[in-house]
Amino acid sequence: MSLLTEQIKASLSDKAIPEKAAFFPRFFKSGPGEYGEGDQFLGVIVPEQRKVAKAVFKEISFAEIEELLHDVYHEVRLTAIFILVYRYQKLKTDSDRKQLVDFYLSQLDSVNNWDLVDSSCYKILGHYYLHKEKSIFYELADSGHLWRERVAMISSLFWIKRGYFDDALALAEKLLYHPHDLIHKAVGWMLREIGNKDFEVEMGFLRKHYTTMPRTALRYAIEKFDPELRKQLLTGKLN
């Protein structure tokens, strides 16, 4: 363990709140058989983690980031994720971005809860692959690994926000009937984001799938719809 990683962990430990440490295991489903089984928590809130990450992201090495990503504590791993995002956002060349992207992809086993995925993948992978060939996301979607599948779907948020929907829709279709609720939520969220940019594109997808798609995905997708239209979609009776 390097001196810097020791300092980072000590800084996070100093910011621990016992009540949060008791609450987070329930919130992040770390009990037996749950999606975050075995995860451990210090009880540090996200704004404090971001402060720590901002203080060190320029100087820390990839080896030290990897050490943090392998830590047993959730907040240490999430702080490492914030470090990677801050660093990526400051990079100027595609070659430097590729180096960080390759590192991030090599560490996906440690990106192992929804907040770690959602805080990083679209900001790193989504940005890097915006105008690049996207087969890697279909491979992740086919991986059979919950967090990689969520990375595939949530990475599309960057493309959606810039008006590129094709891959997001294709990934949504591929993952639509996934057995896990966390993927239903991810799909529904991305469909809603598409609708925020182009309502008719989202409706085109929903007209095709609304009677059979998982209810959680549908509810997320239509959360901001007019109440009457929501009712029609939820009852399977679209006019």
Secondary structure, 3 states (H helix, E strand, C coil): CCHHHHHHHHHHHHCCCHHHHHHHHHHCCCCCCCCCCCCECCCCCHHHHHHHHHHHCCCCCHHHHHHHHCCCEHHHHHHHHHHHHHHHHHCCCHHHHHHHHHHHHHCHHHCCCHHHHHCCHHHHHHHHCCCCCCHHHHHHHCCCCHHHHHHHHHCHHHHHHCCCCHHHHHHHHHHCCCCCHHHHHHHHHHHHHHHHHCHHHHHHHHHHHCCCCCHHHHHHHCCCCCHHHHHHHHCCCCC
